Amino acid sequence: MAGDTTLDAALDRAAATCTRHGAQLTELRRLVLRLVLESPQPIGAYALLDRLQQARRGAAPPTVYRALDFLLAQGLIHKVERLNAFIGCDEAGHGHAHGEDHPHQFLICRDCGATAEICDPGVAAAVARAAAEAGFTPRRSTIEVEGSCARCASGGGTAPT
């Protein structure tokens, strides 16, 4: 996220989204969401726990997992399965439909680890069409594409740390 003002605005939109859904973005959930949004790359649960423990010494793995489950259910974050990590939803809080039918795809740079979310309904429609032709009813679909980001493809990237 660009700056504290932008981040605070995103957190306020997330709180409003939760309220509309009859849920509450508690202080702990807001902090976990902040940590996810502040991360320049998808972040794993234990890296989140390490950062959370700096603010809340007694935080334990179940604390993080419960908060992540809530944030996933509210459509505020996504899990990037390939990386077993979490990333903020680019469209969360903007009035778009979220949930299992929210089409999202991830572009994962194998060189620097940068991950971008794209929401192309055409990709989702193509998957749904192919599944229907195979007699399959999908419940949820996440497309993850590995490759090189523009910066790495042009030689300006860095190796993953």
MDTraj code that builds the backbone (N, CA, C; nanometers):
import mdtraj as md
import numpy as np

residues = "MET ALA GLY ASP THR THR LEU ASP ALA ALA LEU ASP ARG ALA ALA ALA THR CYS THR ARG HIS GLY ALA GLN LEU THR GLU LEU ARG ARG LEU VAL LEU ARG LEU VAL LEU GLU SER PRO GLN PRO ILE GLY ALA TYR ALA LEU LEU ASP ARG LEU GLN GLN ALA ARG ARG GLY ALA ALA PRO PRO THR VAL TYR ARG ALA LEU ASP PHE LEU LEU ALA GLN GLY LEU ILE HIS LYS VAL GLU ARG LEU ASN ALA PHE ILE GLY CYS ASP GLU ALA GLY HIS GLY HIS ALA HIS GLY GLU ASP HIS PRO HIS GLN PHE LEU ILE CYS ARG ASP CYS GLY ALA THR ALA GLU ILE CYS ASP PRO GLY VAL ALA ALA ALA VAL ALA ARG ALA ALA ALA GLU ALA GLY PHE THR PRO ARG ARG SER THR ILE GLU VAL GLU GLY SER CYS ALA ARG CYS ALA SER GLY GLY GLY THR ALA PRO THR".split()
xyz = np.array([
    [0.0846, -0.1176, 0.0000],
    [0.0000, 0.0000, 0.0000],
    [0.0888, 0.1235, 0.0000],
    [0.0445, 0.2276, -0.0643],
    [0.1250, 0.3466, -0.0856],
    [0.1646, 0.4161, 0.0438],
    [0.0727, 0.4518, 0.1274],
    [0.1057, 0.5250, 0.2484],
    [0.0059, 0.4962, 0.3566],
    [0.0325, 0.5553, 0.4768],
    [-0.0564, 0.5318, 0.5897],
    [-0.1985, 0.5794, 0.5620],
    [-0.2123, 0.6934, 0.4930],
    [-0.3457, 0.7453, 0.4624],
    [-0.4214, 0.6485, 0.3732],
    [-0.3550, 0.5987, 0.2706],
    [-0.4162, 0.5020, 0.1799],
    [-0.4491, 0.3725, 0.2544],
    [-0.3565, 0.3290, 0.3383],
    [-0.3773, 0.2066, 0.4153],
    [-0.4926, 0.2238, 0.5140],
    [-0.4960, 0.3369, 0.5832],
    [-0.6059, 0.3622, 0.6772],
    [-0.7402, 0.3667, 0.6048],
    [-0.7428, 0.4262, 0.4857],
    [-0.8673, 0.4312, 0.4074],
    [-0.9111, 0.2898, 0.3686],
    [-0.8155, 0.2049, 0.3292],
    [-0.8478, 0.0663, 0.2935],
    [-0.9014, -0.0093, 0.4145],
    [-0.8433, 0.0143, 0.5310],
    [-0.8898, -0.0520, 0.6526],
    [-1.0291, -0.0027, 0.6923],
    [-1.0544, 0.1253, 0.6724],
    [-1.1883, 0.1793, 0.7004],
    [-1.2920, 0.1200, 0.6052],
    [-1.2564, 0.1042, 0.4763],
    [-1.3480, 0.0399, 0.3801],
    [-1.3735, -0.1050, 0.4210],
    [-1.2680, -0.1728, 0.4677],
    [-1.2827, -0.3118, 0.5115],
    [-1.3777, -0.3199, 0.6309],
    [-1.3644, -0.2278, 0.7254],
    [-1.4533, -0.2263, 0.8422],
    [-1.5978, -0.2030, 0.7987],
    [-1.6172, -0.1123, 0.7034],
    [-1.7522, -0.0846, 0.6531],
    [-1.8094, -0.2072, 0.5819],
    [-1.7253, -0.2772, 0.5061],
    [-1.7684, -0.3996, 0.4375],
    [-1.8141, -0.5032, 0.5402],
    [-1.7362, -0.5197, 0.6459],
    [-1.7728, -0.6152, 0.7509],
    [-1.9059, -0.5768, 0.8147],
    [-1.9226, -0.4490, 0.8441],
    [-2.0475, -0.4020, 0.9057],
    [-2.1665, -0.4321, 0.8153],
    [-2.1504, -0.4072, 0.6825],
    [-2.2589, -0.4379, 0.5876],
    [-2.2940, -0.5854, 0.5894],
    [-2.1954, -0.6711, 0.6178],
    [-2.2179, -0.8162, 0.6212],
    [-2.2599, -0.8650, 0.7591],
    [-2.2792, -0.7718, 0.8520],
    [-2.3189, -0.8108, 0.9862],
    [-2.2048, -0.8678, 1.0679],
    [-2.0818, -0.8343, 1.0311],
    [-1.9631, -0.8837, 1.1016],
    [-1.8865, -0.7641, 1.1568],
    [-1.7855, -0.7921, 1.2372],
    [-1.7078, -0.6843, 1.2973],
    [-1.5595, -0.7048, 1.2711],
    [-1.4960, -0.5993, 1.2233],
    [-1.3508, -0.5998, 1.2055],
    [-1.2909, -0.5548, 1.3387],
    [-1.2652, -0.6528, 1.4254],
    [-1.2124, -0.6224, 1.5588],
    [-1.0730, -0.5628, 1.5462],
    [-1.0207, -0.5133, 1.6575],
    [-0.8862, -0.4552, 1.6588],
    [-0.7818, -0.5563, 1.6103],
    [-0.7932, -0.6809, 1.6565],
    [-0.6990, -0.7850, 1.6161],
    [-0.7101, -0.8153, 1.4668],
    [-0.8319, -0.8319, 1.4185],
    [-0.8519, -0.8605, 1.2757],
    [-0.8005, -0.7453, 1.1900],
    [-0.8252, -0.6233, 1.2363],
    [-0.7767, -0.5051, 1.1629],
    [-0.6244, -0.5042, 1.1584],
    [-0.5609, -0.5407, 1.2691],
    [-0.4150, -0.5454, 1.2735],
    [-0.3604, -0.6511, 1.1779],
    [-0.4214, -0.7693, 1.1768],
    [-0.3766, -0.8745, 1.0840],
    [-0.3971, -0.8295, 0.9398],
    [-0.5111, -0.7678, 0.9102],
    [-0.5347, -0.7167, 0.7752],
    [-0.4307, -0.6107, 0.7405],
    [-0.3995, -0.5212, 0.8324],
    [-0.2962, -0.4196, 0.8090],
    [-0.1633, -0.4853, 0.7729],
    [-0.1264, -0.5895, 0.8466],
    [0.0009, -0.6581, 0.8201],
    [0.0014, -0.7229, 0.6815],
    [-0.1120, -0.7805, 0.6426],
    [-0.1212, -0.8397, 0.5084],
    [-0.1077, -0.7307, 0.4023],
    [-0.1802, -0.6211, 0.4214],
    [-0.1783, -0.5125, 0.3225],
    [-0.0428, -0.4424, 0.3167],
    [0.0275, -0.4349, 0.4285],
    [0.1594, -0.3703, 0.4310],
    [0.2670, -0.4541, 0.3631],
    [0.2457, -0.5830, 0.3566],
    [0.3472, -0.6714, 0.3001],
    [0.3608, -0.6487, 0.1500],
    [0.4835, -0.6302, 0.1025],
    [0.5022, -0.6064, -0.0412],
    [0.4774, -0.7311, -0.1270],
    [0.4752, -0.8476, -0.0635],
    [0.4504, -0.9741, -0.1321],
    [0.3521, -1.0543, -0.0483],
    [0.2933, -1.1588, -0.1054],
    [0.2072, -1.2450, -0.0236],
    [0.2840, -1.2905, 0.1002],
    [0.2141, -1.2979, 0.2116],
    [0.2799, -1.3282, 0.3391],
    [0.2178, -1.4523, 0.4011],
    [0.3021, -1.5383, 0.4537],
    [0.2574, -1.6612, 0.5174],
    [0.2102, -1.6378, 0.6597],
    [0.1381, -1.7353, 0.7128],
    [0.0793, -1.7230, 0.8462],
    [0.1864, -1.7063, 0.9542],
    [0.2963, -1.7779, 0.9450],
    [0.3978, -1.7675, 1.0499],
    [0.4764, -1.6377, 1.0408],
    [0.4950, -1.5846, 0.9220],
    [0.5557, -1.4514, 0.9090],
    [0.4610, -1.3476, 0.9688],
    [0.3309, -1.3656, 0.9473],
    [0.2322, -1.2767, 1.0094],
    [0.2390, -1.2874, 1.1614],
    [0.2502, -1.4096, 1.2110],
    [0.2580, -1.4302, 1.3557],
    [0.3794, -1.3578, 1.4130],
    [0.4940, -1.3678, 1.3460],
    [0.6146, -1.2990, 1.3935],
    [0.5905, -1.1486, 1.4036],
    [0.5262, -1.0918, 1.3020],
    [0.4988, -0.9477, 1.3029],
    [0.3919, -0.9114, 1.4062],
    [0.2926, -0.9974, 1.4199],
    [0.1852, -0.9729, 1.5159],
    [0.2387, -0.9749, 1.6585],
    [0.3328, -1.0639, 1.6864],
    [0.3876, -1.0761, 1.8211],
    [0.4650, -0.9512, 1.8632],
    [0.5064, -0.8699, 1.7678],
    [0.5724, -0.7445, 1.8031],
    [0.4729, -0.6484, 1.8680],
    [0.3468, -0.6576, 1.8304],
    [0.2430, -0.5712, 1.8865],
    [0.1653, -0.6408, 1.9985],
    [0.1522, -0.7731, 1.9894],
    [0.0750, -0.8507, 2.0872],
    [0.1569, -0.9730, 2.1262],
    [0.2306, -0.9614, 2.2334],
    [0.3250, -1.0669, 2.2743],
    [0.2612, -1.2050, 2.2888],
    [0.1383, -1.2122, 2.3329],
    [0.0749, -1.3407, 2.3577],
    [0.0131, -1.4060, 2.2354],
    [0.0294, -1.3461, 2.1196],
    [-0.0323, -1.4013, 1.9984],
    [0.0232, -1.5404, 1.9683],
    [-0.0660, -1.6305, 1.9321],
    [-0.0290, -1.7692, 1.9010],
    [-0.0846, -1.8046, 1.7633],
    [-0.0376, -1.9152, 1.7043],
    [-0.0865, -1.9525, 1.5712],
    [-0.2384, -1.9525, 1.5565],
    [-0.3146, -2.0078, 1.6524],
    [-0.4607, -2.0049, 1.6337],
    [-0.5164, -1.8632, 1.6197],
    [-0.4535, -1.7682, 1.6870],
    [-0.4963, -1.6281, 1.6775],
    [-0.4890, -1.5802, 1.5333],
    [-0.3761, -1.6082, 1.4698],
    [-0.3561, -1.5652, 1.3315],
    [-0.4502, -1.6405, 1.2385],
    [-0.4601, -1.7711, 1.2561],
    [-0.5449, -1.8503, 1.1661],
    [-0.6920, -1.8108, 1.1766],
    [-0.7403, -1.7827, 1.2970],
    [-0.8800, -1.7387, 1.3115],
    [-0.9017, -1.6049, 1.2406],
    [-0.8072, -1.5128, 1.2567],
    [-0.8201, -1.3824, 1.1906],
    [-0.8152, -1.3994, 1.0389],
    [-0.7245, -1.4823, 0.9889],
    [-0.7150, -1.5056, 0.8445],
    [-0.8428, -1.5689, 0.7907],
    [-0.8986, -1.6666, 0.8632],
    [-1.0236, -1.7299, 0.8200],
    [-1.1344, -1.6257, 0.8085],
    [-1.1430, -1.5361, 0.9062],
    [-1.2435, -1.4306, 0.9025],
    [-1.2214, -1.3398, 0.7818],
    [-1.0985, -1.2955, 0.7610],
    [-1.0684, -1.2031, 0.6506],
    [-1.0945, -1.2694, 0.5152],
    [-1.0660, -1.3986, 0.5037],
    [-1.0969, -1.4726, 0.3806],
    [-1.2480, -1.4782, 0.3587],
    [-1.3221, -1.5099, 0.4652],
    [-1.4678, -1.5216, 0.4546],
    [-1.5320, -1.3886, 0.4152],
    [-1.4724, -1.2782, 0.4568],
    [-1.5265, -1.1459, 0.4240],
    [-1.4807, -1.0970, 0.2866],
    [-1.3936, -1.1732, 0.2190],
    [-1.3453, -1.1333, 0.0865],
    [-1.2441, -1.0204, 0.0917],
    [-1.1785, -1.0019, 0.2057],
    [-1.0820, -0.8930, 0.2203],
    [-0.9411, -0.9340, 0.1804],
    [-0.9154, -1.0641, 0.1841],
    [-0.7858, -1.1175, 0.1433],
    [-0.8104, -1.2422, 0.0594],
    [-0.7057, -1.2853, -0.0073],
    [-0.7075, -1.4114, -0.0817],
    [-0.5907, -1.4961, -0.0360],
    [-0.6049, -1.6265, -0.0491],
    [-0.4933, -1.7167, -0.0240],
    [-0.4333, -1.7540, -0.1595],
    [-0.3045, -1.7334, -0.1717],
    [-0.2325, -1.7762, -0.2910],
    [-0.1811, -1.9166, -0.2583],
    [-0.2520, -2.0159, -0.3104],
    [-0.2255, -2.1554, -0.2750],
    [-0.0818, -2.1961, -0.3055],
    [-0.0332, -2.1587, -0.4211],
    [0.1015, -2.1962, -0.4652],
    [0.2076, -2.1535, -0.3641],
    [0.1854, -2.0389, -0.3011],
    [0.2822, -1.9840, -0.2059],
    [0.2434, -2.0106, -0.0600],
    [0.1239, -2.0653, -0.0377],
    [0.0700, -2.0845, 0.0966],
    [0.0818, -1.9537, 0.1753],
    [0.0348, -1.8470, 0.1101],
    [0.0475, -1.7132, 0.1662],
    [-0.0776, -1.6318, 0.1334],
    [-0.0863, -1.5149, 0.1927],
    [-0.2064, -1.4329, 0.1817],
    [-0.1741, -1.2969, 0.1237],
    [-0.2712, -1.2434, 0.0494],
    [-0.2567, -1.1147, -0.0167],
    [-0.3896, -1.0403, -0.0030],
    [-0.3826, -0.9105, 0.0110],
    [-0.5045, -0.8312, 0.0191],
    [-0.5779, -0.8325, -0.1135],
    [-0.7103, -0.8313, -0.1080],
    [-0.7902, -0.8264, -0.2305],
    [-0.7896, -0.6842, -0.2840],
    [-0.7506, -0.6688, -0.4084],
    [-0.7433, -0.5366, -0.4710],
    [-0.8780, -0.4672, -0.4776],
    [-0.9865, -0.5432, -0.4809],
    [-1.1185, -0.4836, -0.4988],
    [-1.2033, -0.4840, -0.3719],
    [-1.1485, -0.5294, -0.2616],
    [-1.2247, -0.5363, -0.1370],
    [-1.2708, -0.3974, -0.0952],
    [-1.3947, -0.3896, -0.0532],
    [-1.4480, -0.2643, -0.0026],
    [-1.4898, -0.1656, -0.1098],
    [-1.4853, -0.2060, -0.2360],
    [-1.5228, -0.1153, -0.3443],
    [-1.6610, -0.1469, -0.4002],
    [-1.7373, -0.2266, -0.3280],
    [-1.8738, -0.2551, -0.3702],
    [-1.8849, -0.3686, -0.4698],
    [-1.7756, -0.4380, -0.4982],
    [-1.7801, -0.5503, -0.5909],
    [-1.8257, -0.6752, -0.5169],
    [-1.8837, -0.7664, -0.5908],
    [-1.9265, -0.8924, -0.5301],
    [-1.8044, -0.9765, -0.4964],
    [-1.8037, -1.0346, -0.3783],
    [-1.6962, -1.1231, -0.3377],
    [-1.7563, -1.2530, -0.2883],
    [-1.6720, -1.3464, -0.2628],
    [-1.7180, -1.4772, -0.2185],
    [-1.6649, -1.5805, -0.3158],
    [-1.7270, -1.6945, -0.3155],
    [-1.6773, -1.8044, -0.3972],
    [-1.6865, -1.7752, -0.5467],
    [-1.7773, -1.6873, -0.5880],
    [-1.7917, -1.6597, -0.7303],
    [-1.7093, -1.5391, -0.7751],
    [-1.6344, -1.4796, -0.6846],
    [-1.5495, -1.3650, -0.7190],
    [-1.4340, -1.4149, -0.8048],
    [-1.4336, -1.3781, -0.9343],
    [-1.3264, -1.4296, -1.0207],
    [-1.1952, -1.3577, -0.9924],
    [-1.0948, -1.4337, -0.9576],
    [-0.9631, -1.3742, -0.9414],
    [-0.8567, -1.4715, -0.9884],
    [-0.7538, -1.4113, -1.0415],
    [-0.6408, -1.4866, -1.0886],
    [-0.5157, -1.4170, -1.0354],
    [-0.4093, -1.4927, -1.0182],
    [-0.2857, -1.4361, -0.9667],
    [-0.1734, -1.4584, -1.0653],
    [-0.0939, -1.3541, -1.0853],
    [0.0266, -1.3605, -1.1667],
    [0.1430, -1.3563, -1.0695],
    [0.2198, -1.4643, -1.0636],
    [0.3263, -1.4796, -0.9651],
    [0.4609, -1.4792, -1.0368],
    [0.5452, -1.3810, -1.0032],
    [0.6784, -1.3743, -1.0631],
    [0.7695, -1.4737, -0.9922],
    [0.8228, -1.5670, -1.0662],
    [0.9090, -1.6680, -1.0055],
    [1.0480, -1.6146, -0.9790],
    [1.0786, -1.4952, -1.0303],
    [1.2101, -1.4360, -1.0074],
    [1.2151, -1.3529, -0.8796],
    [1.1207, -1.2591, -0.8635],
    [1.1246, -1.1684, -0.7474],
    [1.0131, -1.1955, -0.6475],
    [0.9141, -1.2791, -0.6821],
    [0.8064, -1.3113, -0.5905],
    [0.6884, -1.2155, -0.5943],
    [0.6977, -1.1095, -0.6745],
    [0.5854, -1.0160, -0.6850],
    [0.4617, -1.0922, -0.7315],
    [0.3488, -1.0579, -0.6732],
    [0.2232, -1.1242, -0.7075],
    [0.1184, -1.0181, -0.7347],
    [0.0513, -1.0295, -0.8472],
    [-0.0536, -0.9348, -0.8843],
    [-0.1849, -1.0105, -0.8980],
    [-0.2891, -0.9498, -0.8457],
    [-0.4235, -1.0064, -0.8618],
    [-0.4866, -0.9414, -0.9838],
    [-0.5456, -1.0234, -1.0670],
    [-0.6279, -0.9722, -1.1762],
    [-0.7656, -1.0345, -1.1604],
    [-0.8655, -0.9644, -1.2047],
    [-1.0042, -1.0133, -1.1956],
    [-1.0637, -1.0069, -1.3349],
    [-1.0399, -1.1106, -1.4121],
    [-1.0879, -1.1138, -1.5493],
    [-1.2053, -1.2104, -1.5586],
    [-1.3274, -1.1575, -1.5693],
    [-1.4438, -1.2450, -1.5792],
    [-1.4371, -1.3379, -1.7005],
    [-1.3645, -1.2977, -1.8047],
    [-1.3493, -1.3826, -1.9228],
    [-1.2765, -1.5123, -1.8910],
    [-1.1758, -1.5036, -1.8050],
    [-1.1028, -1.6241, -1.7627],
    [-1.1970, -1.7143, -1.6835],
    [-1.2716, -1.6549, -1.5915],
    [-1.3659, -1.7331, -1.5111],
    [-1.4719, -1.7982, -1.5999],
    [-1.5191, -1.7248, -1.6993],
    [-1.6202, -1.7796, -1.7911],
    [-1.5632, -1.8953, -1.8724],
    [-1.4378, -1.8825, -1.9155],
    [-1.3739, -1.9901, -1.9925],
    [-1.3596, -2.1160, -1.9072],
    [-1.3225, -2.0999, -1.7815],
    [-1.3103, -2.2152, -1.6918],
    [-1.4476, -2.2779, -1.6693],
    [-1.5490, -2.1952, -1.6463],
    [-1.6850, -2.2463, -1.6248],
    [-1.7358, -2.3214, -1.7473],
    [-1.7090, -2.2667, -1.8659],
    [-1.7505, -2.3325, -1.9906],
    [-1.6822, -2.4674, -2.0064],
    [-1.5507, -2.4706, -1.9851],
    [-1.4759, -2.5960, -1.9993],
    [-1.5235, -2.6988, -1.8962],
    [-1.5512, -2.6524, -1.7744],
    [-1.5995, -2.7437, -1.6709],
    [-1.7359, -2.8004, -1.7087],
    [-1.8255, -2.7139, -1.7593],
    [-1.9589, -2.7595, -1.7992],
    [-1.9506, -2.8619, -1.9113],
    [-1.8605, -2.8387, -2.0065],
    [-1.8425, -2.9348, -2.1158],
    [-1.7939, -3.0694, -2.0654],
    [-1.7224, -3.0693, -1.9528],
    [-1.6734, -3.1935, -1.8933],
    [-1.7738, -3.2517, -1.7940],
    [-1.8902, -3.1850, -1.7786],
    [-1.9905, -3.2322, -1.6849],
    [-1.9530, -3.2058, -1.5396],
    [-1.8729, -3.1053, -1.5185],
    [-1.8218, -3.0731, -1.3853],
    [-1.8828, -2.9427, -1.3369],
    [-1.9185, -2.9371, -1.2090],
    [-1.9729, -2.8153, -1.1503],
    [-1.8710, -2.7577, -1.0526],
    [-1.7998, -2.6530, -1.0917],
    [-1.6998, -2.5956, -1.0003],
    [-1.7660, -2.5192, -0.8860],
    [-1.7066, -2.5255, -0.7707],
    [-1.7540, -2.4513, -0.6536],
    [-1.6672, -2.3277, -0.6314],
    [-1.5398, -2.3390, -0.6609],
    [-1.4462, -2.2305, -0.6396],
    [-1.3305, -2.2499, -0.7358],
    [-1.2774, -2.1404, -0.7852],
    [-1.1661, -2.1498, -0.8789],
    [-1.0663, -2.0378, -0.8530],
    [-0.9424, -2.0756, -0.8390],
    [-0.8342, -1.9789, -0.8280],
    [-0.7310, -2.0165, -0.9325],
    [-0.7013, -1.9226, -1.0192],
    [-0.6020, -1.9460, -1.1239],
    [-0.4731, -1.8783, -1.0809],
    [-0.3641, -1.9532, -1.0801],
    [-0.2337, -1.8984, -1.0443],
    [-0.1380, -1.9240, -1.1599],
    [-0.0823, -1.8160, -1.2113],
    [0.0057, -1.8240, -1.3279],
    [0.1452, -1.7810, -1.2865],
    [0.2438, -1.8690, -1.3089],
    [0.3832, -1.8354, -1.2792],
    [0.4504, -1.7844, -1.4049],
    [0.5398, -1.6895, -1.3871],
    [0.6146, -1.6344, -1.4994],
    [0.7073, -1.5265, -1.4502],
    [0.7286, -1.4260, -1.5321],
    [0.8155, -1.3141, -1.4963],
    [0.7380, -1.1846, -1.5073],
    [0.7502, -1.1001, -1.4039],
    [0.6871, -0.9688, -1.4083],
    [0.7619, -0.8823, -1.5104],
    [0.7022, -0.7704, -1.5456],
    [0.7629, -0.6828, -1.6473],
    [0.9023, -0.6386, -1.6062],
    [0.9190, -0.6073, -1.4777],
    [1.0503, -0.5599, -1.4314],
    [1.1570, -0.6685, -1.4438],
    [1.1242, -0.7901, -1.4042],
    [1.2210, -0.8992, -1.4130],
    [1.2461, -0.9390, -1.5580],
    [1.1410, -0.9382, -1.6391],
    [1.1554, -0.9747, -1.7803],
    [1.2487, -0.8780, -1.8520],
    [1.2526, -0.7523, -1.8038],
    [1.3394, -0.6533, -1.8673],
    [1.4787, -0.6495, -1.8053],
    [1.5015, -0.7394, -1.7073],
    [1.6329, -0.7467, -1.6449],
    [1.6495, -0.6601, -1.5221],
    [1.5427, -0.5951, -1.4773],
    [1.5539, -0.5039, -1.3638],
    [1.5106, -0.5634, -1.2309],
    [1.4766, -0.6916, -1.2277],
    [1.4259, -0.7524, -1.1057],
    [1.5362, -0.7980, -1.0126],
    [1.4959, -0.8507, -0.8993],
    [1.5904, -0.9034, -0.8016],
    [1.5529, -1.0473, -0.7711],
    [1.6493, -1.1225, -0.7263],
    [1.6248, -1.2615, -0.6901],
    [1.5414, -1.2664, -0.5637],
    [1.4594, -1.3711, -0.5473],
    [1.3779, -1.3815, -0.4263],
    [1.4677, -1.3963, -0.3051],
    [1.4186, -1.3468, -0.1899],
    [1.4967, -1.3568, -0.0675],
    [1.4501, -1.4699, 0.0184],
])
top = md.Topology()
chain = top.add_chain()
for i, resn in enumerate(residues, 1):
    res = top.add_residue(resn, chain, resSeq=i)
    for name in ("N", "CA", "C"):
        top.add_atom(name, md.element.get_by_symbol(name[0]), res)
traj = md.Trajectory(xyz[None], top)
